[in-house]
Amino acid sequence: MTATFDVPGAYCEGHFPGRPILPAVALLALVLEQLARELQRPLPLRTIPHLRLRQLVAPGDRLTLAARRRDDECVNIEVRRDGAVVANGALGLGPPEAPAGTLAHRTAGVGQGVPIESLLPQQPPMRFVTSIIEEMPEGLVCEARIPAACALVVGGSAPAFAAVEAAAQAAALWEAVRRSREPSGESGGAGPRVGYLVALRDLAFFVERTPADAPLVASVRLDGAALPLTHYAIEVDRDGAPVLRGKIATYLT
């Protein structure tokens, strides 16, 4: 199938002030909307085996989606703008599977004094991380919430893949906290620096949707780096039960 659609400005609000860019999770929402329209039924997202985000997308951009169904319940997708590829990869469709076991439930509090607003470039309604729960040598555990005012929220809940943005912000916050502790000038400044999600891999989703404004726990762990590209293992849970697990790559400007 092929479909053409325009990028609504609401999806870019707060991401980022002064230079609105479509979040990767919003691009996913738009792609799934087009697929659901073609098949005339809702399409829950079960996995993302791999997805590459190759170019930035701005409000008002006109995108063309090409999708091809495979034999393994996956769909290969390619999104173009003016003929140039902006994203491509594979999406696994179908109801999520419940994972075996549960996670240790954590509550926020350890890092309440960290000035989140001065270290993250995202602004409401696209700032999901609210506080630090635990800091580790190679990662961070944060509390996050998807605000009801976010354009990804419909009927009081957001698709589970929206929580990928919470993990991406936790990664950005970990990098910013580290910079803030380095000698002045060593890392180019401790303030917020814009970064982009450039790849998602081996992502599994365990619920279809998550309530707006409900506390989430987003964990990120460094998996490798060749700056400005950094790889993380991520996990998001709610009330001790997994929402998603997988890996992301970010590019820091």
N, C-alpha and C positions, 0 to 999 in steps of 0.2 A: 504494500500500500504506500501511497504518498499523500502528504497533506501539507498545506501551507498555513501558517498562523503568525500573528503579530504578538510581540512581547508586551504585556500590560505593565504600565508604570508602577502599579501597586506592588508588584512582586519585588521591585528593586528598592522600595522605601526603606531607608536606614542602612542600605548596603551598596554603596558607602556614601556618606554625606559629601556633597560636592562633586562626586564622580559615581553616579548610580550605575551599578553592575548587577546583572541578573545572577542570583545565587544558583549554585549547581542544583540544589534541591528543588528550586522553583522551575528550572529547566526540566527536571525529571517530572514534576507535576504537569507541566504543559505537554510533554511527550505522552504520558499516560492518558491524559485527557483526550488527545488525538486518537490514540489506539482504542480507547473505550468507545469513542464516537464511531469509529470505523466498525468495531465488532458489536456495537449496540448493547454493551453490558459493562459493568464495573470490572476493572482489572486490578486485583491486589498484587502488590509486588512482593515476591518471595525471596529473590536473590538478585544481586548484581555481580555476576562473575567478573566482569571488567567493564570500565567506562573511562574513556579519555576525554578530557575537556581541553580543547586545543586553542580556542580563541575566546576573548571576552565578548559578552553579549550585553547590549544596552537596551533601555526602554524604547519601544517603537520599532525595533529591528524586525524585519520580516524573515522568518525561518521556514525552511522546507525540511520535512521529515520523510525519510524513506525507511520502511520497516519490512523485515522478511522473517516469517515464522520458521523456526527450525523443528526438528523432530523430537527434541528433548525438552519441550515446554519453554524454550527460550526464544526470544525475539532479537534478531540483530537490528540495530538502529544506526542511522547516520543522519545527523542534523547539519544542514548547510545554510549559509547566508551568502547570497550573490555568488553561488557556485563554490565557495570555500567551505571546507569542513570545519565546523565549530565543536562538534562532539560526535563520538562514535563508540560503540561497544555492544554489550549483550545484556538483556534483562530477563530474569527468570520470573515468569508469571504464575500465579496460583496462590491458594490460601497458605499462609505461613504455618510452619510446623512448630509445635510446642517443644522447647528444648528440654533435655533431661536435667533434672536437678534445679536448684535455685542459687542465687548469688547472695553473698553477705550484704545485708541492708545497711547502708550508711546514711547519716544525716549531716547536713551542712553545719559549719561552725568553726572549723579549724582556721580557715583563712578569711574570716569575715572582715578583717582590717585591711585587706588588699584592695586598693582603689581600682576596681574592675573598669569603671568608666574612663579612667585615664590611661588604661593599658590596651583596650580593645577599640578598633576603629568603627566597629558596628554600632549603630544607634537604634533605639526602639523604632519600630516594632521588630527589628531583626537582630537585636542583641538578646541572645538566649541565656548565656551564662550569667549567673547571679552571684556566686560566691565560690571560693575554693574550699574543698573538704580536706584534701590531703595533697601534699607536695612530695614528690619522689625525685631521686637523682635523674631519672630518665622519663619523667612524665608527671601527670597531674590528674587529680580526681576533682571534679567540679559539680556543684549543683547547677541545674539549668531548668528553665521553663520556656515553653513556647507561648508567647503572649496571645491572648484572644484577638488582639488587634492585627496580628500577622495575617497577611493575605493567604497564607497556606491553610489557615484555620477555617473550616466550614462546619456549621452545625455543632460548634463547641469542641471540635477535635481536629487534629492534623494527621496526615499520613505518617506512618512510622518513619519513613525515610527522611522526613523533615528533621529528625533528631540527629542526622549526620551533621547538620550545620552546628548543633550544640557541641559535638566532638571536635569539629574543625575550629570552633572558637576556643575550646579548651586547649587545643594545640597552640593556637596563636597566643593565648594567655601565658602558657608555660614558657614560650619563647620570649615574651615581653618581660616576664618576671626575671628570667635569667639575665636579660640585657640590663635590667634595672640594677643588678648587683655587680655588673662589670665596671671596671674603671672608666671614668668619663672619656668618651671619644673612641673607646675600643671597639664598640659594636655599632657605631653610627647613631647613637641616641637611644634612650630608654623609653621613649614615648611609643604610642601605637603605630604600627606599620602595617600597611595593607598587604594581605596575602591572599592567594587564590587556591581553591581546590582544583587540582589538575588531573587527579586520577582517583578512582574508587575500585577496589578489588576484593574479591572473596567476601562480599557483604551478604549476610543472612539476616532476615527480618523474622521476628517471632510473634509480632502482633501486626494487625493491619493499620490501626490508628492509635493515637495516644491523646489523652484529654488536654485541652489548652489550659495553661496556668498550673498544671500539675507538676510537682517536683520530679525532675529526672536526675539521675547520676550519670555524668559523662566522664569516662576514663580514657586517657590517651597515654600510650607508651612509645617512646622512640624506637623505631624499627630499622633505621638507617638514614644517613644523610650524605648528600653531596651538594652542599649549598650552591645556589639558593633553593634546591629541591630537598624536601625532607619527607620521610615515610613514617607513618605511625600505625600501630595496632590500636583499634578503638573498640569501645564497648559502651553502650548506653542501657541503663536499666531503670525500671520504675517499680517502687515497692518491693525491691529485691528480686524482681523477675526481669529477664533480658528483654529489651526492645530490639536491639540489633548488635551484631558483632562483625568485625571485618577489618579492612585496612584502607587508609587514604594516603594520598601524597599531596603536599602543599608546596606552593611556590611563593617565596617571600620577596617582595619588591625591595 
